């Protein structure tokens, strides 16, 4: 049975060298460094969480599971509610057969992202290794519920995750090798180029209004870059445009938690306030952007334009 | 001039917008410090000459294109440097080989997005390959073409007549003497060029009768100051950066361009060798950035 990798990175074509992977260059949403006269980012802490996450992924890919676990622990201490970081922490522990701590991280991964199907399958595997068949069955039921909802249109990730857990729960249906393979370390094969390509494709999809497809790509980008403020900002934006307002505000907040001066997140949060009719809060965001952008920025102009149009409409 | 920032301040981050479209190739430093010659037909009058300067300024302002392009620092002049071509241009997901761009990419345009990756060679506007795209002697046709580029290809706001007139004149004058077209610009990129752009834009603010054009010139002046700021990123340039920020913030607050800029210009001149306008300094900075 093939091993499951969260989201299908093999299908993503490798791209060039630019993108979120190159320090000092931010490719979208105006995040990152000082390009165009934007002042330097002032992160909440001195920890570059996205860089730390990438380090952890590299350690995992090199088979250094203990080091990967330590690094991912640092990441999750900074961004506890980041599902992807919890998932990678869980995988690092699964690879060391630390079933109980693995289930603790994977539980958080599915709590913060109920659609991370492989995290759910891995959680089920971890429960089985702790002789908690009832809890594994509960995860299987969640996967089956999703399979029933999508019918013949289910994505390969969901199908593979369900197959993995079902086989583990019914070992008599598989050979010994197949059962053993279920517990082998999950291969994580993506590269930063994959992440860049996914991220840029997501921006393109957002621009043409395909928000659900964009969210899929942003999930791929997040798997590579972890809790990166540019990615979090666009996940928030795409959710807002898709009508998922609670998710939107959560992701904007997560981006601003990591980088309070992120121009994209501040602009989109301001636009969200305009949509809510909270003009005082929108003006607050505008003032913040004016303070951040020493030489002006498109984000300030766009938010100002939103405010002007909203006020003209209401008067 | 405010001189509040300590000389021991750390360098500003190296974040030139041009790094988004100049890939890591041996000739990147050249591309970032040199320009092709403008190759314009001679202006028949001082009035046209002034209009050409203004048109070139508008052509090179990211504020004209708006949207994602402006956020990335892209202007018409990014692909058509000095109104020519850009054989080094390579923007991820937009370019194939260097010097190409997908002009129907959804990354910049909703109206023209065709969901097919089909980059084309960026034409030199001074040569027949660029001149044949539209009959530039017919101003009405040229206007329709240019509006289409701004509003459809880049999702920019419609330019006002005040902004469009010098831009069209500039485009009509591109394509001159063959020998001049084959040369490099005598000065390449330098602080004086960006400073002149900032000052020229700022001078339009009080004389502009159109609020949208006025806002555009404020934004363009500030962007040009920002370009200088980004290239003076050494710790020893801290006072220069602070002074540039002061001018930018004052322009945004409705104040005029400062009357006396002699001191700042002297500092810019003095610091030019260690600024990122200098090829050696830029080369070192890029090496540091990339480890």
Contacts between the chains, C-beta under 8 A, distances in Angstrom:
chain1	res1	chain2	res2	distance
A	15	B	92	5.8
A	15	B	93	6.8
A	16	B	23	6.6
A	16	B	90	7.2
A	16	B	92	4.8
A	17	B	23	6.3
A	17	B	24	5.8
A	17	B	92	7.8
A	18	B	19	7.9
A	18	B	20	6.5
A	18	B	23	6.9
A	18	B	91	7.5
A	18	B	92	4.3
A	19	B	92	6.0
A	22	B	19	7.8
A	23	B	289	6.7
A	24	B	13	5.9
A	24	B	14	5.3
A	24	B	15	5.3
A	24	B	19	7.2
A	24	B	289	5.5
A	25	B	15	7.1
A	25	B	19	5.3
A	25	B	20	6.2
A	26	B	15	7.7
A	27	B	20	6.7
A	27	B	72	7.4
A	27	B	92	7.3
A	28	B	68	7.0
A	28	B	71	7.1
A	28	B	72	7.7
A	29	B	71	7.4
A	30	B	71	5.2
A	32	B	15	7.1
A	33	B	13	4.1
A	33	B	14	7.5
A	33	B	15	3.5
A	34	B	12	5.6
A	34	B	13	4.6
A	34	B	15	4.4
A	34	B	230	6.7
A	35	B	15	3.8
A	35	B	16	6.8
A	35	B	17	4.8
A	35	B	19	8.0
A	35	B	20	7.9
A	35	B	73	6.3
A	35	B	230	6.9
A	36	B	15	7.9
A	36	B	17	5.6
A	36	B	62	7.7
A	36	B	71	8.0
A	36	B	73	5.2
A	36	B	223	6.9
A	36	B	226	5.6
A	36	B	230	7.6
A	37	B	222	7.1
A	37	B	223	7.2
A	37	B	225	7.3
A	37	B	226	2.8
A	37	B	227	7.9
A	37	B	229	5.6
A	37	B	230	6.8
A	37	B	248	7.1
A	38	B	15	7.9
A	40	B	12	6.7
A	40	B	13	5.3
A	196	B	92	6.6
A	197	B	93	7.4
A	200	B	92	6.0
A	200	B	93	4.1
A	200	B	107	6.8
A	201	B	93	7.2
A	203	B	68	7.2
A	203	B	107	6.0
A	204	B	93	6.9
A	204	B	105	6.6
A	204	B	106	4.1
A	204	B	107	4.6
A	204	B	113	7.6
A	205	B	106	7.0
A	207	B	68	6.7
A	207	B	106	5.1
A	207	B	107	6.3
A	207	B	108	7.3
A	207	B	109	7.6
A	207	B	110	5.8
A	207	B	113	7.3
A	207	B	155	7.8
A	208	B	106	4.2
A	208	B	110	5.4
A	208	B	113	4.9
A	208	B	115	7.6
A	209	B	110	7.1
A	264	B	71	8.0
A	290	B	252	7.3
A	294	B	226	7.2
A	294	B	229	7.3
A	294	B	245	4.6
A	294	B	248	5.9
A	294	B	249	7.1
A	295	B	222	4.5
A	295	B	223	6.2
A	295	B	225	5.7
A	295	B	226	3.1
A	295	B	229	6.6
A	295	B	244	7.9
A	295	B	245	7.5
A	295	B	248	4.8
A	296	B	218	7.5
A	296	B	219	5.4
A	296	B	222	4.2
A	296	B	223	6.8
A	296	B	226	7.7
A	296	B	248	7.1
A	296	B	252	6.4
A	297	B	71	7.7
A	298	B	62	7.8
A	298	B	63	7.9
A	298	B	66	6.7
A	298	B	67	7.5
A	298	B	70	4.1
A	298	B	71	4.9
A	299	B	71	7.1
A	301	B	215	7.9
A	301	B	219	6.9
